[in-house]
Amino acid sequence: MVSSVNNHYSIVLQWSEEDQTFVVSLPEFGPFAHTHGDTYEAALENGKQVLDLLIEEYQTAAKPLPRPLTTTHWQLTFQQIPQ
């Protein structure tokens, strides 16, 4: 199995009041790449496992992996607002 530890993909953890659980999204892999956990730690571990499986699935199918969002470069410009 591939290890998600050395990749640069996003794992987004959010508390769901509606579901009363932590929801994990893997945005680079599309809107249906989700999992959950009863605790933050369990949700993170589940997210890592799903990420590993997705990477492995892409590689087995010879599909190109999505580009990690962390490689996007942003340029910020700050302007002083007159008072």
C-alpha positions in Angstrom: 0.0 0.0 0.0 1.2 3.5 -0.8 1.8 5.8 2.2 0.0 9.1 2.3 2.6 10.4 4.7 5.0 11.5 1.9 2.5 13.1 -0.5 1.1 16.6 -0.6 -2.6 16.1 -0.9 -5.1 18.0 1.2 -7.1 16.4 4.0 -9.9 18.6 5.2 -11.5 17.7 8.6 -14.6 19.4 9.7 -17.1 18.8 12.5 -20.6 18.1 11.3 -23.2 19.2 13.7 -25.9 17.5 11.6 -24.1 14.1 11.6 -22.4 14.5 15.0 -19.1 13.3 13.6 -15.9 14.5 12.0 -16.2 14.6 8.2 -13.1 14.2 6.1 -12.8 15.5 2.5 -10.1 14.8 0.0 -10.6 17.8 -2.4 -8.1 16.8 -5.1 -10.0 13.6 -5.7 -13.4 15.1 -6.3 -16.6 15.8 -4.5 -17.3 12.1 -3.5 -13.9 11.5 -1.8 -15.1 11.6 1.8 -14.9 9.6 5.0 -15.6 10.3 8.7 -14.7 9.4 12.3 -16.1 9.7 15.7 -13.0 11.5 16.9 -10.6 13.9 15.2 -7.8 11.3 15.4 -10.1 8.5 14.0 -11.3 10.8 11.1 -7.7 11.7 10.2 -6.6 8.1 10.2 -9.6 7.1 8.1 -8.7 10.0 5.7 -5.2 8.8 5.4 -6.4 5.3 4.6 -8.8 6.4 2.0 -6.1 8.7 0.4 -3.7 5.7 0.3 -6.4 3.6 -1.4 -7.2 6.3 -3.9 -3.5 6.8 -4.8 -3.1 3.0 -5.2 -6.2 2.8 -7.3 -5.0 5.6 -9.6 -1.6 4.0 -10.0 -3.1 0.5 -10.7 -5.3 1.9 -13.4 -2.4 3.9 -14.8 -4.5 7.1 -14.3 -2.5 10.3 -13.7 -2.8 11.5 -10.1 -4.5 14.8 -9.6 -2.2 17.8 -9.0 -2.0 18.6 -5.3 -3.7 21.9 -4.4 -0.6 22.8 -2.3 1.4 23.3 -5.5 -0.8 26.2 -6.5 1.1 29.4 -6.2 -0.8 32.5 -5.0 0.3 36.1 -5.1 -1.1 38.4 -2.5 -1.0 42.2 -2.9 -1.6 44.3 0.2 -2.9 47.8 -0.1 -3.1 50.4 2.7 -6.7 51.6 3.1 -6.9 55.4 3.6 -8.6 56.3 6.9 
